[in-house]
Amino acid sequence: MGLDYHAEIEKHYYSVPHQLLREKAWARITARTIEIFHCGKRVAAHVRSSSNRKHTSATSSKPSSLTNASITSPMPDTLQSIHEPL
């Protein structure tokens, strides 16, 4: 995951639990959802967005020290994508 607790998936940034900073994960992408998995467990799910280079964030993903801060600079991540047939 990136340093801002978001993973880039198809030109959009989706939040993941901040505890997974710099960990590897994989994503299941469907027509309507993005699910992110770590060690075989689903750790995040989002409605899929078509907005390029924007952020989708779950409040539960954000560390308490950042609850009132805005994060605007995405970082590279190590997310692997698996595309499922639509």
Chimera marker file (.cmm) of the C-alpha trace (Angstrom):
<marker_set name="trace">
<marker id="1" x="0.000" y="0.000" z="0.000" r="1" g="1" b="0" radius="0.5"/>
<marker id="2" x="1.062" y="3.566" z="-0.494" r="1" g="1" b="0" radius="0.5"/>
<marker id="3" x="2.215" y="5.833" z="2.297" r="1" g="1" b="0" radius="0.5"/>
<marker id="4" x="-1.143" y="7.630" z="2.287" r="1" g="1" b="0" radius="0.5"/>
<marker id="5" x="-3.073" y="4.373" z="3.006" r="1" g="1" b="0" radius="0.5"/>
<marker id="6" x="-4.500" y="4.239" z="-0.526" r="1" g="1" b="0" radius="0.5"/>
<marker id="7" x="-3.848" y="1.684" z="-3.259" r="1" g="1" b="0" radius="0.5"/>
<marker id="8" x="-3.989" y="2.638" z="-6.918" r="1" g="1" b="0" radius="0.5"/>
<marker id="9" x="-6.367" y="0.400" z="-8.862" r="1" g="1" b="0" radius="0.5"/>
<marker id="10" x="-7.180" y="1.268" z="-12.454" r="1" g="1" b="0" radius="0.5"/>
<marker id="11" x="-6.194" y="4.936" z="-12.125" r="1" g="1" b="0" radius="0.5"/>
<marker id="12" x="-8.195" y="5.510" z="-8.921" r="1" g="1" b="0" radius="0.5"/>
<marker id="13" x="-7.054" y="5.460" z="-5.290" r="1" g="1" b="0" radius="0.5"/>
<marker id="14" x="-8.949" y="3.283" z="-2.778" r="1" g="1" b="0" radius="0.5"/>
<marker id="15" x="-8.293" y="3.332" z="0.963" r="1" g="1" b="0" radius="0.5"/>
<marker id="16" x="-7.011" y="0.336" z="2.870" r="1" g="1" b="0" radius="0.5"/>
<marker id="17" x="-6.535" y="-0.055" z="6.638" r="1" g="1" b="0" radius="0.5"/>
<marker id="18" x="-3.571" y="2.094" z="7.657" r="1" g="1" b="0" radius="0.5"/>
<marker id="19" x="-2.087" y="-0.860" z="9.557" r="1" g="1" b="0" radius="0.5"/>
<marker id="20" x="-1.232" y="-2.399" z="6.157" r="1" g="1" b="0" radius="0.5"/>
<marker id="21" x="1.154" y="0.404" z="5.217" r="1" g="1" b="0" radius="0.5"/>
<marker id="22" x="3.804" y="-1.003" z="2.821" r="1" g="1" b="0" radius="0.5"/>
<marker id="23" x="2.231" y="-4.476" z="2.840" r="1" g="1" b="0" radius="0.5"/>
<marker id="24" x="1.361" y="-6.427" z="-0.289" r="1" g="1" b="0" radius="0.5"/>
<marker id="25" x="-2.256" y="-7.103" z="-1.158" r="1" g="1" b="0" radius="0.5"/>
<marker id="26" x="-4.385" y="-8.072" z="-4.134" r="1" g="1" b="0" radius="0.5"/>
<marker id="27" x="-7.673" y="-6.771" z="-5.476" r="1" g="1" b="0" radius="0.5"/>
<marker id="28" x="-10.763" y="-8.412" z="-6.908" r="1" g="1" b="0" radius="0.5"/>
<marker id="29" x="-12.312" y="-6.060" z="-9.449" r="1" g="1" b="0" radius="0.5"/>
<marker id="30" x="-15.882" y="-6.485" z="-10.650" r="1" g="1" b="0" radius="0.5"/>
<marker id="31" x="-18.170" y="-4.205" z="-12.645" r="1" g="1" b="0" radius="0.5"/>
<marker id="32" x="-19.409" y="-2.513" z="-9.452" r="1" g="1" b="0" radius="0.5"/>
<marker id="33" x="-16.960" y="-3.216" z="-6.640" r="1" g="1" b="0" radius="0.5"/>
<marker id="34" x="-13.315" y="-3.214" z="-5.618" r="1" g="1" b="0" radius="0.5"/>
<marker id="35" x="-12.371" y="-5.684" z="-2.862" r="1" g="1" b="0" radius="0.5"/>
<marker id="36" x="-8.882" y="-5.642" z="-1.379" r="1" g="1" b="0" radius="0.5"/>
<marker id="37" x="-7.387" y="-8.734" z="0.262" r="1" g="1" b="0" radius="0.5"/>
<marker id="38" x="-4.368" y="-9.240" z="2.506" r="1" g="1" b="0" radius="0.5"/>
<marker id="39" x="-3.229" y="-12.728" z="3.581" r="1" g="1" b="0" radius="0.5"/>
<marker id="40" x="-6.442" y="-14.247" z="2.199" r="1" g="1" b="0" radius="0.5"/>
<marker id="41" x="-8.742" y="-11.937" z="4.208" r="1" g="1" b="0" radius="0.5"/>
<marker id="42" x="-10.853" y="-9.143" z="2.738" r="1" g="1" b="0" radius="0.5"/>
<marker id="43" x="-9.656" y="-5.927" z="4.367" r="1" g="1" b="0" radius="0.5"/>
<marker id="44" x="-11.529" y="-3.318" z="2.306" r="1" g="1" b="0" radius="0.5"/>
<marker id="45" x="-14.429" y="-3.052" z="-0.115" r="1" g="1" b="0" radius="0.5"/>
<marker id="46" x="-15.473" y="-0.026" z="-2.140" r="1" g="1" b="0" radius="0.5"/>
<marker id="47" x="-17.986" y="0.866" z="-4.813" r="1" g="1" b="0" radius="0.5"/>
<marker id="48" x="-15.982" y="1.025" z="-8.025" r="1" g="1" b="0" radius="0.5"/>
<marker id="49" x="-15.359" y="4.563" z="-9.289" r="1" g="1" b="0" radius="0.5"/>
<marker id="50" x="-14.705" y="5.782" z="-12.810" r="1" g="1" b="0" radius="0.5"/>
<marker id="51" x="-13.080" y="9.033" z="-11.626" r="1" g="1" b="0" radius="0.5"/>
<marker id="52" x="-9.428" y="9.013" z="-12.637" r="1" g="1" b="0" radius="0.5"/>
<marker id="53" x="-6.787" y="9.981" z="-10.085" r="1" g="1" b="0" radius="0.5"/>
<marker id="54" x="-9.336" y="10.672" z="-7.331" r="1" g="1" b="0" radius="0.5"/>
<marker id="55" x="-9.515" y="9.125" z="-3.850" r="1" g="1" b="0" radius="0.5"/>
<marker id="56" x="-12.200" y="6.937" z="-2.314" r="1" g="1" b="0" radius="0.5"/>
<marker id="57" x="-11.656" y="6.741" z="1.435" r="1" g="1" b="0" radius="0.5"/>
<marker id="58" x="-13.325" y="4.828" z="4.236" r="1" g="1" b="0" radius="0.5"/>
<marker id="59" x="-13.167" y="6.633" z="7.573" r="1" g="1" b="0" radius="0.5"/>
<marker id="60" x="-12.217" y="3.361" z="9.265" r="1" g="1" b="0" radius="0.5"/>
<marker id="61" x="-9.043" y="3.145" z="7.144" r="1" g="1" b="0" radius="0.5"/>
<marker id="62" x="-7.652" y="6.474" z="8.268" r="1" g="1" b="0" radius="0.5"/>
<marker id="63" x="-5.327" y="6.557" z="11.284" r="1" g="1" b="0" radius="0.5"/>
<marker id="64" x="-6.679" y="8.651" z="14.161" r="1" g="1" b="0" radius="0.5"/>
<marker id="65" x="-3.809" y="11.127" z="13.772" r="1" g="1" b="0" radius="0.5"/>
<marker id="66" x="-5.124" y="12.001" z="10.303" r="1" g="1" b="0" radius="0.5"/>
<marker id="67" x="-8.853" y="12.215" z="10.886" r="1" g="1" b="0" radius="0.5"/>
<marker id="68" x="-8.896" y="15.963" z="10.164" r="1" g="1" b="0" radius="0.5"/>
<marker id="69" x="-6.062" y="16.067" z="7.626" r="1" g="1" b="0" radius="0.5"/>
<marker id="70" x="-6.382" y="15.834" z="3.885" r="1" g="1" b="0" radius="0.5"/>
<marker id="71" x="-4.024" y="13.675" z="1.898" r="1" g="1" b="0" radius="0.5"/>
<marker id="72" x="-3.470" y="14.678" z="-1.693" r="1" g="1" b="0" radius="0.5"/>
<marker id="73" x="-0.228" y="13.087" z="-2.841" r="1" g="1" b="0" radius="0.5"/>
<marker id="74" x="-0.680" y="9.423" z="-3.740" r="1" g="1" b="0" radius="0.5"/>
<marker id="75" x="2.322" y="7.151" z="-3.452" r="1" g="1" b="0" radius="0.5"/>
<marker id="76" x="3.178" y="4.057" z="-5.503" r="1" g="1" b="0" radius="0.5"/>
<marker id="77" x="2.003" y="0.758" z="-4.079" r="1" g="1" b="0" radius="0.5"/>
<marker id="78" x="2.570" y="-2.932" z="-4.507" r="1" g="1" b="0" radius="0.5"/>
<marker id="79" x="-1.032" y="-3.934" z="-5.167" r="1" g="1" b="0" radius="0.5"/>
<marker id="80" x="-1.593" y="-6.773" z="-7.602" r="1" g="1" b="0" radius="0.5"/>
<marker id="81" x="-4.863" y="-6.850" z="-9.518" r="1" g="1" b="0" radius="0.5"/>
<marker id="82" x="-6.886" y="-9.851" z="-10.554" r="1" g="1" b="0" radius="0.5"/>
<marker id="83" x="-9.601" y="-9.082" z="-13.062" r="1" g="1" b="0" radius="0.5"/>
<marker id="84" x="-12.724" y="-11.204" z="-12.992" r="1" g="1" b="0" radius="0.5"/>
<marker id="85" x="-14.985" y="-11.577" z="-16.030" r="1" g="1" b="0" radius="0.5"/>
<marker id="86" x="-17.784" y="-9.034" z="-16.037" r="1" g="1" b="0" radius="0.5"/>
<link id1="1" id2="2" r="1" g="1" b="0" radius="0.2"/>
<link id1="2" id2="3" r="1" g="1" b="0" radius="0.2"/>
<link id1="3" id2="4" r="1" g="1" b="0" radius="0.2"/>
<link id1="4" id2="5" r="1" g="1" b="0" radius="0.2"/>
<link id1="5" id2="6" r="1" g="1" b="0" radius="0.2"/>
<link id1="6" id2="7" r="1" g="1" b="0" radius="0.2"/>
<link id1="7" id2="8" r="1" g="1" b="0" radius="0.2"/>
<link id1="8" id2="9" r="1" g="1" b="0" radius="0.2"/>
<link id1="9" id2="10" r="1" g="1" b="0" radius="0.2"/>
<link id1="10" id2="11" r="1" g="1" b="0" radius="0.2"/>
<link id1="11" id2="12" r="1" g="1" b="0" radius="0.2"/>
<link id1="12" id2="13" r="1" g="1" b="0" radius="0.2"/>
<link id1="13" id2="14" r="1" g="1" b="0" radius="0.2"/>
<link id1="14" id2="15" r="1" g="1" b="0" radius="0.2"/>
<link id1="15" id2="16" r="1" g="1" b="0" radius="0.2"/>
<link id1="16" id2="17" r="1" g="1" b="0" radius="0.2"/>
<link id1="17" id2="18" r="1" g="1" b="0" radius="0.2"/>
<link id1="18" id2="19" r="1" g="1" b="0" radius="0.2"/>
<link id1="19" id2="20" r="1" g="1" b="0" radius="0.2"/>
<link id1="20" id2="21" r="1" g="1" b="0" radius="0.2"/>
<link id1="21" id2="22" r="1" g="1" b="0" radius="0.2"/>
<link id1="22" id2="23" r="1" g="1" b="0" radius="0.2"/>
<link id1="23" id2="24" r="1" g="1" b="0" radius="0.2"/>
<link id1="24" id2="25" r="1" g="1" b="0" radius="0.2"/>
<link id1="25" id2="26" r="1" g="1" b="0" radius="0.2"/>
<link id1="26" id2="27" r="1" g="1" b="0" radius="0.2"/>
<link id1="27" id2="28" r="1" g="1" b="0" radius="0.2"/>
<link id1="28" id2="29" r="1" g="1" b="0" radius="0.2"/>
<link id1="29" id2="30" r="1" g="1" b="0" radius="0.2"/>
<link id1="30" id2="31" r="1" g="1" b="0" radius="0.2"/>
<link id1="31" id2="32" r="1" g="1" b="0" radius="0.2"/>
<link id1="32" id2="33" r="1" g="1" b="0" radius="0.2"/>
<link id1="33" id2="34" r="1" g="1" b="0" radius="0.2"/>
<link id1="34" id2="35" r="1" g="1" b="0" radius="0.2"/>
<link id1="35" id2="36" r="1" g="1" b="0" radius="0.2"/>
<link id1="36" id2="37" r="1" g="1" b="0" radius="0.2"/>
<link id1="37" id2="38" r="1" g="1" b="0" radius="0.2"/>
<link id1="38" id2="39" r="1" g="1" b="0" radius="0.2"/>
<link id1="39" id2="40" r="1" g="1" b="0" radius="0.2"/>
<link id1="40" id2="41" r="1" g="1" b="0" radius="0.2"/>
<link id1="41" id2="42" r="1" g="1" b="0" radius="0.2"/>
<link id1="42" id2="43" r="1" g="1" b="0" radius="0.2"/>
<link id1="43" id2="44" r="1" g="1" b="0" radius="0.2"/>
<link id1="44" id2="45" r="1" g="1" b="0" radius="0.2"/>
<link id1="45" id2="46" r="1" g="1" b="0" radius="0.2"/>
<link id1="46" id2="47" r="1" g="1" b="0" radius="0.2"/>
<link id1="47" id2="48" r="1" g="1" b="0" radius="0.2"/>
<link id1="48" id2="49" r="1" g="1" b="0" radius="0.2"/>
<link id1="49" id2="50" r="1" g="1" b="0" radius="0.2"/>
<link id1="50" id2="51" r="1" g="1" b="0" radius="0.2"/>
<link id1="51" id2="52" r="1" g="1" b="0" radius="0.2"/>
<link id1="52" id2="53" r="1" g="1" b="0" radius="0.2"/>
<link id1="53" id2="54" r="1" g="1" b="0" radius="0.2"/>
<link id1="54" id2="55" r="1" g="1" b="0" radius="0.2"/>
<link id1="55" id2="56" r="1" g="1" b="0" radius="0.2"/>
<link id1="56" id2="57" r="1" g="1" b="0" radius="0.2"/>
<link id1="57" id2="58" r="1" g="1" b="0" radius="0.2"/>
<link id1="58" id2="59" r="1" g="1" b="0" radius="0.2"/>
<link id1="59" id2="60" r="1" g="1" b="0" radius="0.2"/>
<link id1="60" id2="61" r="1" g="1" b="0" radius="0.2"/>
<link id1="61" id2="62" r="1" g="1" b="0" radius="0.2"/>
<link id1="62" id2="63" r="1" g="1" b="0" radius="0.2"/>
<link id1="63" id2="64" r="1" g="1" b="0" radius="0.2"/>
<link id1="64" id2="65" r="1" g="1" b="0" radius="0.2"/>
<link id1="65" id2="66" r="1" g="1" b="0" radius="0.2"/>
<link id1="66" id2="67" r="1" g="1" b="0" radius="0.2"/>
<link id1="67" id2="68" r="1" g="1" b="0" radius="0.2"/>
<link id1="68" id2="69" r="1" g="1" b="0" radius="0.2"/>
<link id1="69" id2="70" r="1" g="1" b="0" radius="0.2"/>
<link id1="70" id2="71" r="1" g="1" b="0" radius="0.2"/>
<link id1="71" id2="72" r="1" g="1" b="0" radius="0.2"/>
<link id1="72" id2="73" r="1" g="1" b="0" radius="0.2"/>
<link id1="73" id2="74" r="1" g="1" b="0" radius="0.2"/>
<link id1="74" id2="75" r="1" g="1" b="0" radius="0.2"/>
<link id1="75" id2="76" r="1" g="1" b="0" radius="0.2"/>
<link id1="76" id2="77" r="1" g="1" b="0" radius="0.2"/>
<link id1="77" id2="78" r="1" g="1" b="0" radius="0.2"/>
<link id1="78" id2="79" r="1" g="1" b="0" radius="0.2"/>
<link id1="79" id2="80" r="1" g="1" b="0" radius="0.2"/>
<link id1="80" id2="81" r="1" g="1" b="0" radius="0.2"/>
<link id1="81" id2="82" r="1" g="1" b="0" radius="0.2"/>
<link id1="82" id2="83" r="1" g="1" b="0" radius="0.2"/>
<link id1="83" id2="84" r="1" g="1" b="0" radius="0.2"/>
<link id1="84" id2="85" r="1" g="1" b="0" radius="0.2"/>
<link id1="85" id2="86" r="1" g="1" b="0" radius="0.2"/>
</marker_set>
